[in-house]
């Protein structure tokens, strides 16, 4: 999923992480410098132009340092 703001991305990631089919899976929030959008996905693959912001597991947020 694609979001324009970090708040929108966090909301999408949290709601997806609370779904029973994604239990115990990390839902990553990734920022892409090229498109200037935040992406919410289960695949944490990061390319050179992207930055991992954090992730949700079972509704609990963990920030990347």
KAMO-V919400 format. One line per field, one symbol per residue. ss: DSSP state (2 for helix, 1 for strand, 0 for the rest). psi: psi as a letter, one per 20 degrees, with the letter a starting at -180 (. if undefined). A space follows every 50 residues. Layout:
ss: ???
psi: ???
This chain:
ss: 01100222222222222002220000111111000011111000000001 111111100111100
psi: qpqhqhggghgggghhhiqhikpjqpoqoppohgikqqpoqhojpprhjq ppgaqpokjpppqq.
